[in-house]
Every structure is written in structure tokens, then in C-alpha cells.
Amino acid sequence: MIIGVPKEIKNNENRVGMTPSGVAEIVKRGHTVYIQHTAGINSGFPDAAYTAVGAQILPTMEEVYAIAEMIVKVKEPIAPEYKLIRKGQLLFTYFHFASDKELTLAMIENGSVCLAYETVEKADHSLPLLIPMSEVAGRMATQEGARFLERPQGGKGILLGGVPGVKPAKVLILGGGIVGSNAAQMAAGMGRRNYRRHKFGTIALFKRNSASQCKDSLRFGITPENGIADRRLGDRICPHTGR
């Protein structure tokens, strides 16, 4: 198969669809891979890293789309890419069609075959291609939450981990999935008291040294506990949008 990896052009998207190690595995199995010039540069992968493992470099996005049977991306195509996608061409990327009518109609019109990362399931119905994104989201949620507790950002002026003589902040995490677990792990590492509400209504108070060790586990609703937290984080996914 001829596989193309264009450079991401969505605003602030610096990732690349395939790393050099991924390309090496694909080439080893007899496929041909074309990478757009500087597609991986913002992720720390220069063109030379791709050519070293057997990829070929093309100068423009248009040329990558024209030659490839399958396009591998990170984010959904945006308007300038719609006209480049042809009937029967396979696109492998995140799509989130439910929240983007324009994208959905454009893909129907061009007749492409769209395989969305977020719909790939294992036999146990887990979503392996969403897990890494959820891990990042959970950790970033705590990191960004800590920033917005600062006075210059309009917060209460609370340091998440506290200092000697000052108690650390309290974090309430709604949901005990991948996002919630990683948010708790990050918060625990920053030294705060952490309350997490699991899927079935359990709130766990974690020790400061580990998000995986529960000091106590109580069963009660969210509302009474909202007042105890300086920072609240949620990890629920919307079944209609996939986000």
C-alpha cells in the first residue's frame, strides 16, 4: 500500500501522523511511505529521520494526497484539504464527526473511506487509540487547574501543593476513568489532598504520596462534596460528540 503523511495544518496542531519508528515498521512490511516535507519537524523529527528508515519526502501536501492510497493524520481534515481527498481514498485519523456537520458532509461528498481513531475498539470494547489522548488530558487538566488557581489568572491565590505551614489545595475529580486516574496521579504528585468520584459514586481520599493508595473510601453524592474542593476536574465523555 502507498501511505501518505501530510503535515498537520490545523491551528496549533504540532503533532505528526507517524513517527520514524512507525514508518520503519510499515516499510519493513513492504509498504511505501511518503512524508510531506517538515511534517515531523514540530514533533522533533526532521526529514532525515524519515528517509533514514525508508520513507520518501514530497514537498507539498497536494502531492502527498495525490499519490497516497491511505492518508495517516492526527486531526481531522480541514477545509483546504477537502478538495484533495478523492473517492475511495482511506483516511486514518481522529474525526469526531458528531460534532462537525461540515466535515461530515464533505467526507460523504468526496466518497472517501474514513476510519476514525476514536471508533477503534478492542475485543473488550476499550478504545486503545483514545487512551493516550485521555492520559494527556487528565494530566494537563491538573496542570492547567493549578495555573488557574493563581491570582494573576483570576484564581484564589492557592498553591496546589501548599508550602510548609499552609495546607495544600483540595482537588475533586468527577469520574474514575483514564482522564480521572491520570488527573489524580498528577495531583498526588503535586502534593494536594485529592478526592475522586468513581463511575459508581465512590469518592476516594488519596494519600499525598500516591494516587493509587486510598486512605478512605466513602459513598455519597457529588453535591455535598463540591464545597470541599479548590479545584474540580471532570473526565466524562459525551456519548453524542465523543468528546
DAMOMO-V521687 format. One record per helix or strand. SS is the DSSP state (A for helix, B for strand). FROM is the first residue (numbers start at 0). TO is the last residue. If there is no record, write none. Layout:
# DAMOMO-V521687
SS,FROM,TO + SS,FROM,TO
This chain:
# DAMOMO-V521687
B,1,4 + A,19,27 + B,31,35 + A,40,42 + A,46,50 + B,55,57 + A,60,66 + B,69,71 + A,78,81 + B,89,92 + A,96,98 + A,100,109 + B,112,115 + A,116,118 + A,127,147 + A,150,152 + B,162,162 + B,165,165 + B,169,173 + A,177,188 + B,192,196 + B,201,205 + B,213,218 + A,222,227 + B,230,233
